[in-house]
Amino acid sequence: MFAVAWQGKQHPDLRQLLGTQFANFEKALMAARKIRRGHAPIEINEAGLHVELGGSSRAMYGRVWINGQLPAGVDTNDIH
């Protein structure tokens, strides 16, 4: 897996999707939540991992990709 995007009632199982990158994601998510204001979307871009999470109950959305695994020529704006 190099990228995934979703929209729906809940976030997918990111532990399964991110595999060995999940620990990095968890640490970055905890740090992002400490500085987030209200219910603003969360964007994480560190350790080669890019994560965008947002939405409200029953209307979640997000995009995740591992920078070092994106194939040449892939535009991240096309991941949706």
N, C-alpha and C positions, 0 to 999 in steps of 0.2 A: 504494500500500500504506500502510495506517495501522497495522496490527497483524497479527501472525502468532504462532501457538503450535504447538509440535510435541512429539512423543514418539516415540522410535525408536532405531535403531542408531547414528545420527550426527546431528549438527546440520546443518541445511540450509545452503546457500551464502549466508551472511549478507552477503557482499559484493554479491551480486546483489539480495538482498531489501532491503537498507538503502540502496543507491545512494549518494547524496551524503553520507548520514549515517554511512557505514562508517568514514571516517577518525576521526570523533568516537568511535565505538564502539571502535575499536582502541586509541586513547589511553586511554580510560576502562578498558578491559579490562586493559591492562598495569598501570595503577595499582591496580586491584582485586586482581589476582593478587599484587601485592607485599604486601598487607596481609591476604590471606585465610589462614585457618588450615586446614591439612590439605586435605581434599576437600570442604569446605563449599561450598554453592551460591554463585554470584556474583550480586549484584544491583547494577546500575548505574542511576543516575537523575540524569543531567546533560545539559545542552545540549539539553533537550527530548526526549531519548531515554531510554526505560526498557527495560532488558534484565535478564532473569533466566535464568541458565544453571545446569544441574546434571546430576547423574547420574554414571554410571560407564560403562566400556566396554560397548557394546551396549545401554545403557539410558539414553540421553540425553533431556533434556527442556528446554524453555525457552519463554519468551514475550518478545516484543519489540513495542514500540509507539512511535510518534512522537507525543508529547503534543499538539503543535499541530495534528495531523491527525485526531485522534479526533473522530468526529461527535458533535454535541450529544446528550447523554443516554446515551452508551455508558459502561457501568460496567466498569472494568478487571478487576473480579472475574469478569466473564463471558467474558474472553478466556482460553480454555483449549482 
